[in-house]
Amino acid sequence: RKVRIEHTFYSDCVWRRWDCAAWVHEALLWRLENQTSCVFDFGLFDFHAHGYETMHDGIGRSIDWNDNFFAFKHEDFDDIDWDGVANDDEREMSTLHPKRRQEHAVALGRAVIAHWTFSIQEKGLLANTTLLERYRARAEVIMEDNANQFYGGKWQPRGHTWER
């Protein structure tokens, strides 16, 4: 079967298809296992280098940056519009709030993170791959190491514990 991967940041392959998600996860796990995840390090990426609300989806909508993984300081939220967060967290945090402050949001390339799935992809990933089990196995090693190094051997609470 031939599969076409669209080279755009807003394609069906990115957020809809489980097989595309599986390919991306397999690539990440392979790189981690081979200690070559440095290939993902793109340095710093300034989301607002060319201004605010400059990316579009091709049908007239402005694209805001996904805020699944982020790090802020308390003072970054001193003047945030919490109603805006409740209405559309990604738009408020990645576009409108920085625009009001005339500040830029930046992605740090060396911070490699896996976003497990968009809801529409989950059934396919769980039914057709062992990815979740492989991520759990990697996490167990890290958790044990952290427990021994920082918590006197006491493990921290686990996150999701549901099974297939």
C-alpha positions as CSV (number, residue, x, y, z in Angstrom):
1,R,0.0,0.0,0.0
2,K,1.3,3.4,-0.9
3,V,0.9,6.1,1.7
4,R,1.4,9.8,1.0
5,I,2.6,12.1,3.8
6,E,1.8,15.7,3.3
7,H,4.6,18.1,4.1
8,T,2.6,20.7,5.9
9,F,2.2,21.5,9.6
10,Y,-1.5,21.2,9.4
11,S,-2.2,18.0,7.5
12,D,-4.5,15.1,8.2
13,C,-1.4,13.0,8.7
14,V,-0.4,15.2,11.6
15,W,-3.5,15.0,13.7
16,R,-5.9,12.5,12.3
17,R,-4.2,9.3,11.0
18,W,-3.0,6.8,13.6
19,D,-0.4,5.3,11.2
20,C,1.3,8.6,10.7
21,A,1.4,9.1,14.5
22,A,2.9,5.6,14.8
23,W,5.7,6.5,12.3
24,V,6.6,9.6,14.2
25,H,6.7,7.7,17.5
26,E,8.7,4.9,16.0
27,A,11.3,7.4,14.7
28,L,11.5,9.0,18.2
29,L,11.9,5.7,20.0
30,W,14.5,4.5,17.5
31,R,16.5,7.7,17.9
32,L,16.3,7.4,21.7
33,E,17.4,3.8,21.7
34,N,20.3,4.7,19.4
35,Q,21.2,7.8,21.4
36,T,20.8,10.0,18.3
37,S,17.9,12.2,19.5
38,C,20.1,15.2,18.9
39,V,18.9,15.2,15.3
40,F,15.7,16.8,16.7
41,D,17.5,19.7,18.3
42,F,16.7,22.7,16.1
43,G,18.0,25.3,18.5
44,L,15.5,28.0,19.3
45,F,12.4,28.7,17.1
46,D,10.8,32.1,17.6
47,F,7.1,31.7,16.9
48,H,6.7,35.4,16.4
49,A,9.9,36.3,14.5
50,H,7.7,37.4,11.6
51,G,4.9,39.0,13.7
52,Y,1.8,37.7,15.3
53,E,-1.0,35.8,13.5
54,T,1.1,35.2,10.4
55,M,0.5,31.4,9.9
56,H,-2.8,30.3,8.2
57,D,-4.4,26.9,7.5
58,G,-5.2,27.6,3.9
59,I,-8.9,28.2,4.5
60,G,-8.7,31.6,6.1
61,R,-8.1,30.7,9.8
62,S,-5.1,31.9,11.8
63,I,-3.0,29.0,13.3
64,D,-2.0,29.2,16.9
65,W,0.8,27.2,18.4
66,N,-0.1,24.1,20.3
67,D,0.4,24.5,24.1
68,N,0.5,20.8,25.1
69,F,3.9,21.3,26.6
70,F,5.1,24.6,28.0
71,A,7.1,26.2,30.7
72,F,6.3,29.6,32.2
73,K,7.2,31.7,35.2
74,H,4.5,33.0,37.5
75,E,5.0,36.6,36.3
76,D,4.3,35.4,32.7
77,F,0.6,35.1,33.8
78,D,0.2,38.3,35.8
79,D,-1.9,40.0,33.1
80,I,-3.2,37.0,31.1
81,D,-6.9,37.1,30.0
82,W,-8.3,34.1,31.9
83,D,-11.6,34.3,30.0
84,G,-9.5,34.0,26.8
85,V,-7.8,30.9,28.2
86,A,-11.1,29.4,29.0
87,N,-12.4,30.1,25.5
88,D,-9.3,29.0,23.5
89,D,-6.2,28.3,25.6
90,E,-3.9,27.9,22.6
91,R,-4.9,31.1,20.9
92,E,-4.7,33.1,24.2
93,M,-1.3,31.6,25.4
94,S,0.5,31.3,22.1
95,T,-0.8,34.4,20.1
96,L,-2.9,36.9,21.9
97,H,-1.1,37.1,25.3
98,P,2.4,37.5,23.7
99,K,1.0,40.0,21.2
100,R,-0.5,42.2,23.9
101,R,2.8,42.1,25.8
102,Q,4.9,42.5,22.6
103,E,6.9,39.5,23.6
104,H,7.8,36.4,21.7
105,A,7.1,32.7,22.4
106,V,10.0,30.4,21.7
107,A,10.4,26.6,21.3
108,L,13.5,25.0,22.7
109,G,14.8,22.4,20.3
110,R,16.7,20.3,22.7
111,A,13.5,19.6,24.8
112,V,12.3,16.5,23.0
113,I,8.8,15.5,24.0
114,A,6.3,13.0,22.6
115,H,2.7,13.9,22.3
116,W,1.0,10.5,22.6
117,T,-2.1,11.1,20.4
118,F,-4.9,13.2,19.3
119,S,-8.1,11.5,20.3
120,I,-9.0,10.4,16.8
121,Q,-5.7,8.4,16.6
122,E,-5.8,6.6,19.9
123,K,-7.9,3.5,19.0
124,G,-5.6,2.7,16.0
125,L,-2.4,3.2,18.0
126,L,-3.6,1.1,20.9
127,A,-5.0,-1.7,18.6
128,N,-2.0,-1.8,16.2
129,T,1.1,-1.0,18.1
130,T,3.1,-1.6,21.3
131,L,4.2,2.0,21.5
132,L,2.5,2.8,24.8
133,E,4.1,-0.2,26.5
134,R,7.5,0.8,25.1
135,Y,7.1,4.3,26.4
136,R,6.1,2.9,29.8
137,A,9.1,0.7,29.9
138,R,11.4,3.7,29.2
139,A,9.5,5.7,31.8
140,E,10.0,3.0,34.5
141,V,13.8,3.2,34.0
142,I,13.8,7.0,34.4
143,M,11.4,6.9,37.4
144,E,13.6,4.4,39.2
145,D,16.7,6.4,38.4
146,N,15.0,9.6,39.7
147,A,13.8,7.8,42.8
148,N,17.3,6.6,43.6
149,Q,19.0,9.9,42.8
150,F,16.6,12.4,44.3
151,Y,14.0,10.8,46.6
152,G,15.9,8.2,48.7
153,G,14.5,5.3,46.6
154,K,10.9,6.4,46.9
155,W,9.0,6.3,43.6
156,Q,6.8,9.3,42.7
157,P,3.2,8.7,41.8
158,R,2.5,7.3,38.3
159,G,0.3,9.1,35.8
160,H,-2.0,7.1,33.7
161,T,-2.4,3.5,34.8
162,W,-5.1,2.3,32.4
163,E,-4.5,-0.6,30.2
164,R,-5.7,-1.6,26.7
